[in-house]
Amino acid sequence: MELKKNVDIAVEITPEEVAKLFCDMNSREQAVFFNSVYDQTLKWDRPFCFQLQSIIEEDVLRISGKNIMSQIGEYGDSV
């Protein structure tokens, strides 16, 4: 006799782990990631720019993190 069970496991992923996953993606996967971020923000009550402002106001955001955000913005504008 064989007993089979389905088990749900809750896993919390840290921001650091999400960043590593993103950095391990190739450019196509990263593009899909950004498309998916956009799709998720459509469900929000407020535009994404409100979240960006909240991020900038966080005391844990270092200059290096702001630099990455700036680079994304600069390259996004060049399209």
Backbone atoms as SQL, in Angstrom:
CREATE TABLE atoms (id INTEGER PRIMARY KEY, chain TEXT, resi INTEGER, resn TEXT, atom TEXT, x REAL, y REAL, z REAL);
INSERT INTO atoms VALUES
  (1, 'A', 1, 'MET', 'N', 0.844, -1.171, 0.000),
  (2, 'A', 1, 'MET', 'CA', 0.000, 0.000, 0.000),
  (3, 'A', 1, 'MET', 'C', 0.897, 1.245, 0.000),
  (4, 'A', 2, 'GLU', 'N', 0.444, 2.238, -0.740),
  (5, 'A', 2, 'GLU', 'CA', 1.208, 3.483, -0.844),
  (6, 'A', 2, 'GLU', 'C', 0.352, 4.644, -0.375),
  (7, 'A', 3, 'LEU', 'N', 0.930, 5.495, 0.422),
  (8, 'A', 3, 'LEU', 'CA', 0.227, 6.683, 0.925),
  (9, 'A', 3, 'LEU', 'C', 0.846, 7.920, 0.285),
  (10, 'A', 4, 'LYS', 'N', 0.023, 8.691, -0.424),
  (11, 'A', 4, 'LYS', 'CA', 0.502, 9.924, -1.042),
  (12, 'A', 4, 'LYS', 'C', -0.185, 11.090, -0.360),
  (13, 'A', 5, 'LYS', 'N', 0.622, 12.136, -0.077),
  (14, 'A', 5, 'LYS', 'CA', 0.079, 13.333, 0.560),
  (15, 'A', 5, 'LYS', 'C', 0.599, 14.562, -0.161),
  (16, 'A', 6, 'ASN', 'N', -0.237, 15.543, -0.294),
  (17, 'A', 6, 'ASN', 'CA', 0.187, 16.862, -0.748),
  (18, 'A', 6, 'ASN', 'C', 0.348, 17.742, 0.482),
  (19, 'A', 7, 'VAL', 'N', 1.468, 18.404, 0.552),
  (20, 'A', 7, 'VAL', 'CA', 1.754, 19.244, 1.709),
  (21, 'A', 7, 'VAL', 'C', 2.045, 20.659, 1.230),
  (22, 'A', 8, 'ASP', 'N', 1.331, 21.617, 1.786),
  (23, 'A', 8, 'ASP', 'CA', 1.607, 23.020, 1.487),
  (24, 'A', 8, 'ASP', 'C', 2.677, 23.521, 2.443),
  (25, 'A', 9, 'ILE', 'N', 3.667, 24.181, 1.873),
  (26, 'A', 9, 'ILE', 'CA', 4.753, 24.733, 2.674),
  (27, 'A', 9, 'ILE', 'C', 4.851, 26.220, 2.382),
  (28, 'A', 10, 'ALA', 'N', 4.829, 27.023, 3.419),
  (29, 'A', 10, 'ALA', 'CA', 4.986, 28.470, 3.263),
  (30, 'A', 10, 'ALA', 'C', 6.471, 28.809, 3.344),
  (31, 'A', 11, 'VAL', 'N', 6.948, 29.520, 2.340),
  (32, 'A', 11, 'VAL', 'CA', 8.346, 29.914, 2.295),
  (33, 'A', 11, 'VAL', 'C', 8.414, 31.430, 2.164),
  (34, 'A', 12, 'GLU', 'N', 9.121, 32.053, 3.063),
  (35, 'A', 12, 'GLU', 'CA', 9.317, 33.492, 2.970),
  (36, 'A', 12, 'GLU', 'C', 10.649, 33.763, 2.290),
  (37, 'A', 13, 'ILE', 'N', 10.612, 34.616, 1.281),
  (38, 'A', 13, 'ILE', 'CA', 11.820, 34.974, 0.546),
  (39, 'A', 13, 'ILE', 'C', 12.220, 36.383, 0.947),
  (40, 'A', 14, 'THR', 'N', 13.474, 36.558, 1.286),
  (41, 'A', 14, 'THR', 'CA', 13.964, 37.868, 1.705),
  (42, 'A', 14, 'THR', 'C', 14.233, 38.752, 0.488),
  (43, 'A', 15, 'PRO', 'N', 14.287, 40.061, 0.688),
  (44, 'A', 15, 'PRO', 'CA', 14.655, 40.954, -0.415),
  (45, 'A', 15, 'PRO', 'C', 16.019, 40.605, -1.006),
  (46, 'A', 16, 'GLU', 'N', 16.934, 40.183, -0.172),
  (47, 'A', 16, 'GLU', 'CA', 18.259, 39.797, -0.651),
  (48, 'A', 16, 'GLU', 'C', 18.179, 38.582, -1.583),
  (49, 'A', 17, 'GLU', 'N', 17.311, 37.627, -1.257),
  (50, 'A', 17, 'GLU', 'CA', 17.144, 36.444, -2.097),
  (51, 'A', 17, 'GLU', 'C', 16.479, 36.807, -3.434),
  (52, 'A', 18, 'VAL', 'N', 15.511, 37.722, -3.392),
  (53, 'A', 18, 'VAL', 'CA', 14.881, 38.180, -4.633),
  (54, 'A', 18, 'VAL', 'C', 15.921, 38.858, -5.521),
  (55, 'A', 19, 'ALA', 'N', 16.779, 39.684, -4.911),
  (56, 'A', 19, 'ALA', 'CA', 17.832, 40.366, -5.667),
  (57, 'A', 19, 'ALA', 'C', 18.784, 39.357, -6.307),
  (58, 'A', 20, 'LYS', 'N', 19.151, 38.322, -5.567),
  (59, 'A', 20, 'LYS', 'CA', 20.048, 37.302, -6.125),
  (60, 'A', 20, 'LYS', 'C', 19.382, 36.583, -7.290),
  (61, 'A', 21, 'LEU', 'N', 18.114, 36.236, -7.127),
  (62, 'A', 21, 'LEU', 'CA', 17.388, 35.591, -8.218),
  (63, 'A', 21, 'LEU', 'C', 17.372, 36.480, -9.454),
  (64, 'A', 22, 'PHE', 'N', 17.103, 37.778, -9.263),
  (65, 'A', 22, 'PHE', 'CA', 17.096, 38.718, -10.379),
  (66, 'A', 22, 'PHE', 'C', 18.465, 38.780, -11.050),
  (67, 'A', 23, 'CYS', 'N', 19.512, 38.864, -10.252),
  (68, 'A', 23, 'CYS', 'CA', 20.868, 38.975, -10.801),
  (69, 'A', 23, 'CYS', 'C', 21.318, 37.698, -11.504),
  (70, 'A', 24, 'ASP', 'N', 20.734, 36.573, -11.152),
  (71, 'A', 24, 'ASP', 'CA', 21.059, 35.312, -11.812),
  (72, 'A', 24, 'ASP', 'C', 20.291, 35.118, -13.121),
  (73, 'A', 25, 'MET', 'N', 19.321, 35.994, -13.404),
  (74, 'A', 25, 'MET', 'CA', 18.543, 35.892, -14.635),
  (75, 'A', 25, 'MET', 'C', 19.340, 36.430, -15.815),
  (76, 'A', 26, 'ASN', 'N', 18.990, 35.942, -17.015),
  (77, 'A', 26, 'ASN', 'CA', 19.552, 36.553, -18.213),
  (78, 'A', 26, 'ASN', 'C', 18.704, 37.778, -18.579),
  (79, 'A', 27, 'SER', 'N', 19.111, 38.501, -19.605),
  (80, 'A', 27, 'SER', 'CA', 18.428, 39.754, -19.931),
  (81, 'A', 27, 'SER', 'C', 16.969, 39.544, -20.330),
  (82, 'A', 28, 'ARG', 'N', 16.687, 38.458, -21.014),
  (83, 'A', 28, 'ARG', 'CA', 15.293, 38.181, -21.400),
  (84, 'A', 28, 'ARG', 'C', 14.433, 37.943, -20.161),
  (85, 'A', 29, 'GLU', 'N', 14.937, 37.153, -19.236),
  (86, 'A', 29, 'GLU', 'CA', 14.199, 36.885, -17.996),
  (87, 'A', 29, 'GLU', 'C', 14.009, 38.161, -17.190),
  (88, 'A', 30, 'GLN', 'N', 15.025, 39.016, -17.152),
  (89, 'A', 30, 'GLN', 'CA', 14.905, 40.279, -16.437),
  (90, 'A', 30, 'GLN', 'C', 13.860, 41.179, -17.087),
  (91, 'A', 31, 'ALA', 'N', 13.783, 41.162, -18.432),
  (92, 'A', 31, 'ALA', 'CA', 12.760, 41.942, -19.126),
  (93, 'A', 31, 'ALA', 'C', 11.362, 41.437, -18.768),
  (94, 'A', 32, 'VAL', 'N', 11.205, 40.115, -18.722),
  (95, 'A', 32, 'VAL', 'CA', 9.924, 39.525, -18.328),
  (96, 'A', 32, 'VAL', 'C', 9.607, 39.907, -16.881),
  (97, 'A', 33, 'PHE', 'N', 10.630, 39.922, -16.030),
  (98, 'A', 33, 'PHE', 'CA', 10.455, 40.332, -14.636),
  (99, 'A', 33, 'PHE', 'C', 9.870, 41.745, -14.564),
  (100, 'A', 34, 'PHE', 'N', 10.468, 42.694, -15.296),
  (101, 'A', 34, 'PHE', 'CA', 9.972, 44.070, -15.254),
  (102, 'A', 34, 'PHE', 'C', 8.556, 44.165, -15.820),
  (103, 'A', 35, 'ASN', 'N', 8.262, 43.393, -16.872),
  (104, 'A', 35, 'ASN', 'CA', 6.890, 43.357, -17.378),
  (105, 'A', 35, 'ASN', 'C', 5.936, 42.862, -16.300),
  (106, 'A', 36, 'SER', 'N', 6.359, 41.863, -15.548),
  (107, 'A', 36, 'SER', 'CA', 5.531, 41.300, -14.480),
  (108, 'A', 36, 'SER', 'C', 5.346, 42.282, -13.328),
  (109, 'A', 37, 'VAL', 'N', 6.393, 43.045, -13.013),
  (110, 'A', 37, 'VAL', 'CA', 6.247, 44.087, -11.982),
  (111, 'A', 37, 'VAL', 'C', 5.170, 45.073, -12.421),
  (112, 'A', 38, 'TYR', 'N', 5.239, 45.483, -13.688),
  (113, 'A', 38, 'TYR', 'CA', 4.217, 46.388, -14.215),
  (114, 'A', 38, 'TYR', 'C', 2.828, 45.769, -14.061),
  (115, 'A', 39, 'ASP', 'N', 2.673, 44.517, -14.474),
  (116, 'A', 39, 'ASP', 'CA', 1.373, 43.847, -14.390),
  (117, 'A', 39, 'ASP', 'C', 0.853, 43.814, -12.954),
  (118, 'A', 40, 'GLN', 'N', 1.742, 43.552, -12.004),
  (119, 'A', 40, 'GLN', 'CA', 1.327, 43.517, -10.599),
  (120, 'A', 40, 'GLN', 'C', 0.879, 44.885, -10.097),
  (121, 'A', 41, 'THR', 'N', 1.563, 45.941, -10.543),
  (122, 'A', 41, 'THR', 'CA', 1.216, 47.287, -10.061),
  (123, 'A', 41, 'THR', 'C', -0.142, 47.750, -10.586),
  (124, 'A', 42, 'LEU', 'N', -0.636, 47.132, -11.648),
  (125, 'A', 42, 'LEU', 'CA', -1.965, 47.488, -12.147),
  (126, 'A', 42, 'LEU', 'C', -3.057, 47.177, -11.123),
  (127, 'A', 43, 'LYS', 'N', -2.760, 46.296, -10.194),
  (128, 'A', 43, 'LYS', 'CA', -3.721, 45.912, -9.160),
  (129, 'A', 43, 'LYS', 'C', -3.728, 46.887, -7.982),
  (130, 'A', 44, 'TRP', 'N', -2.768, 47.791, -7.940),
  (131, 'A', 44, 'TRP', 'CA', -2.633, 48.730, -6.829),
  (132, 'A', 44, 'TRP', 'C', -3.653, 49.855, -6.941),
  (133, 'A', 45, 'ASP', 'N', -3.923, 50.483, -5.804),
  (134, 'A', 45, 'ASP', 'CA', -4.828, 51.630, -5.767),
  (135, 'A', 45, 'ASP', 'C', -4.150, 52.917, -6.239),
  (136, 'A', 46, 'ARG', 'N', -2.825, 52.953, -6.167),
  (137, 'A', 46, 'ARG', 'CA', -2.087, 54.152, -6.527),
  (138, 'A', 46, 'ARG', 'C', -1.017, 53.823, -7.558),
  (139, 'A', 47, 'PRO', 'N', -0.606, 54.829, -8.339),
  (140, 'A', 47, 'PRO', 'CA', 0.441, 54.593, -9.341),
  (141, 'A', 47, 'PRO', 'C', 1.775, 54.193, -8.698),
  (142, 'A', 48, 'PHE', 'N', 2.615, 53.542, -9.486),
  (143, 'A', 48, 'PHE', 'CA', 3.913, 53.048, -9.032),
  (144, 'A', 48, 'PHE', 'C', 4.796, 54.162, -8.486),
  (145, 'A', 49, 'CYS', 'N', 4.654, 55.385, -9.015),
  (146, 'A', 49, 'CYS', 'CA', 5.506, 56.486, -8.561),
  (147, 'A', 49, 'CYS', 'C', 5.356, 56.747, -7.061),
  (148, 'A', 50, 'PHE', 'N', 4.195, 56.466, -6.492),
  (149, 'A', 50, 'PHE', 'CA', 4.022, 56.625, -5.047),
  (150, 'A', 50, 'PHE', 'C', 4.909, 55.638, -4.288),
  (151, 'A', 51, 'GLN', 'N', 5.028, 54.428, -4.807),
  (152, 'A', 51, 'GLN', 'CA', 5.901, 53.438, -4.174),
  (153, 'A', 51, 'GLN', 'C', 7.354, 53.845, -4.300),
  (154, 'A', 52, 'LEU', 'N', 7.741, 54.371, -5.479),
  (155, 'A', 52, 'LEU', 'CA', 9.118, 54.829, -5.651),
  (156, 'A', 52, 'LEU', 'C', 9.464, 55.916, -4.633),
  (157, 'A', 53, 'GLN', 'N', 8.536, 56.827, -4.404),
  (158, 'A', 53, 'GLN', 'CA', 8.766, 57.879, -3.407),
  (159, 'A', 53, 'GLN', 'C', 8.949, 57.275, -2.023),
  (160, 'A', 54, 'SER', 'N', 8.139, 56.282, -1.700),
  (161, 'A', 54, 'SER', 'CA', 8.272, 55.615, -0.397),
  (162, 'A', 54, 'SER', 'C', 9.623, 54.919, -0.262),
  (163, 'A', 55, 'ILE', 'N', 10.095, 54.316, -1.353),
  (164, 'A', 55, 'ILE', 'CA', 11.404, 53.649, -1.324),
  (165, 'A', 55, 'ILE', 'C', 12.502, 54.664, -1.050),
  (166, 'A', 56, 'ILE', 'N', 12.457, 55.790, -1.755),
  (167, 'A', 56, 'ILE', 'CA', 13.479, 56.828, -1.594),
  (168, 'A', 56, 'ILE', 'C', 13.523, 57.349, -0.160),
  (169, 'A', 57, 'GLU', 'N', 12.384, 57.358, 0.503),
  (170, 'A', 57, 'GLU', 'CA', 12.307, 57.872, 1.876),
  (171, 'A', 57, 'GLU', 'C', 12.767, 56.872, 2.935),
  (172, 'A', 58, 'GLU', 'N', 12.991, 55.626, 2.563),
  (173, 'A', 58, 'GLU', 'CA', 13.430, 54.607, 3.532),
  (174, 'A', 58, 'GLU', 'C', 14.867, 54.868, 3.966),
  (175, 'A', 59, 'ASP', 'N', 15.098, 54.827, 5.278),
  (176, 'A', 59, 'ASP', 'CA', 16.447, 55.099, 5.794),
  (177, 'A', 59, 'ASP', 'C', 17.438, 53.963, 5.506),
  (178, 'A', 60, 'VAL', 'N', 16.941, 52.797, 5.127),
  (179, 'A', 60, 'VAL', 'CA', 17.843, 51.672, 4.809),
  (180, 'A', 60, 'VAL', 'C', 18.371, 51.733, 3.376),
  (181, 'A', 61, 'LEU', 'N', 17.807, 52.599, 2.538),
  (182, 'A', 61, 'LEU', 'CA', 18.262, 52.695, 1.155),
  (183, 'A', 61, 'LEU', 'C', 19.599, 53.431, 1.115),
  (184, 'A', 62, 'ARG', 'N', 20.631, 52.722, 0.663),
  (185, 'A', 62, 'ARG', 'CA', 21.970, 53.301, 0.582),
  (186, 'A', 62, 'ARG', 'C', 22.145, 54.050, -0.737),
  (187, 'A', 63, 'ILE', 'N', 23.220, 54.808, -0.815),
  (188, 'A', 63, 'ILE', 'CA', 23.565, 55.516, -2.045),
  (189, 'A', 63, 'ILE', 'C', 23.704, 54.519, -3.194),
  (190, 'A', 64, 'SER', 'N', 24.281, 53.362, -2.932),
  (191, 'A', 64, 'SER', 'CA', 24.450, 52.348, -3.983),
  (192, 'A', 64, 'SER', 'C', 23.100, 51.874, -4.519),
  (193, 'A', 65, 'GLY', 'N', 22.117, 51.731, -3.642),
  (194, 'A', 65, 'GLY', 'CA', 20.772, 51.348, -4.083),
  (195, 'A', 65, 'GLY', 'C', 20.124, 52.443, -4.910),
  (196, 'A', 66, 'LYS', 'N', 20.304, 53.702, -4.481),
  (197, 'A', 66, 'LYS', 'CA', 19.787, 54.838, -5.263),
  (198, 'A', 66, 'LYS', 'C', 20.465, 54.895, -6.626),
  (199, 'A', 67, 'ASN', 'N', 21.759, 54.555, -6.665),
  (200, 'A', 67, 'ASN', 'CA', 22.498, 54.561, -7.921),
  (201, 'A', 67, 'ASN', 'C', 21.900, 53.547, -8.902),
  (202, 'A', 68, 'ILE', 'N', 21.587, 52.357, -8.422),
  (203, 'A', 68, 'ILE', 'CA', 20.972, 51.335, -9.283),
  (204, 'A', 68, 'ILE', 'C', 19.619, 51.825, -9.788),
  (205, 'A', 69, 'MET', 'N', 18.819, 52.408, -8.905),
  (206, 'A', 69, 'MET', 'CA', 17.521, 52.941, -9.323),
  (207, 'A', 69, 'MET', 'C', 17.703, 54.008, -10.397),
  (208, 'A', 70, 'SER', 'N', 18.697, 54.847, -10.230),
  (209, 'A', 70, 'SER', 'CA', 18.974, 55.910, -11.198),
  (210, 'A', 70, 'SER', 'C', 19.383, 55.323, -12.547),
  (211, 'A', 71, 'GLN', 'N', 20.249, 54.300, -12.522),
  (212, 'A', 71, 'GLN', 'CA', 20.672, 53.666, -13.771),
  (213, 'A', 71, 'GLN', 'C', 19.494, 53.042, -14.504),
  (214, 'A', 72, 'ILE', 'N', 18.603, 52.403, -13.788),
  (215, 'A', 72, 'ILE', 'CA', 17.424, 51.815, -14.414),
  (216, 'A', 72, 'ILE', 'C', 16.608, 52.927, -15.077),
  (217, 'A', 73, 'GLY', 'N', 16.425, 54.029, -14.365),
  (218, 'A', 73, 'GLY', 'CA', 15.672, 55.153, -14.924),
  (219, 'A', 73, 'GLY', 'C', 16.325, 55.747, -16.147),
  (220, 'A', 74, 'GLU', 'N', 17.651, 55.927, -16.089),
  (221, 'A', 74, 'GLU', 'CA', 18.378, 56.517, -17.225),
  (222, 'A', 74, 'GLU', 'C', 18.278, 55.643, -18.458),
  (223, 'A', 75, 'TYR', 'N', 18.479, 54.334, -18.302),
  (224, 'A', 75, 'TYR', 'CA', 18.413, 53.436, -19.453),
  (225, 'A', 75, 'TYR', 'C', 16.980, 53.258, -19.933),
  (226, 'A', 76, 'GLY', 'N', 16.037, 53.313, -19.011),
  (227, 'A', 76, 'GLY', 'CA', 14.624, 53.225, -19.400),
  (228, 'A', 76, 'GLY', 'C', 14.203, 54.400, -20.244),
  (229, 'A', 77, 'ASP', 'N', 14.775, 55.575, -19.974),
  (230, 'A', 77, 'ASP', 'CA', 14.464, 56.783, -20.752),
  (231, 'A', 77, 'ASP', 'C', 15.061, 56.736, -22.136),
  (232, 'A', 78, 'SER', 'N', 16.104, 55.941, -22.331),
  (233, 'A', 78, 'SER', 'CA', 16.791, 55.926, -23.623),
  (234, 'A', 78, 'SER', 'C', 16.080, 55.079, -24.676),
  (235, 'A', 79, 'VAL', 'N', 15.033, 54.403, -24.273),
  (236, 'A', 79, 'VAL', 'CA', 14.301, 53.519, -25.198),
  (237, 'A', 79, 'VAL', 'C', 13.418, 54.324, -26.126);
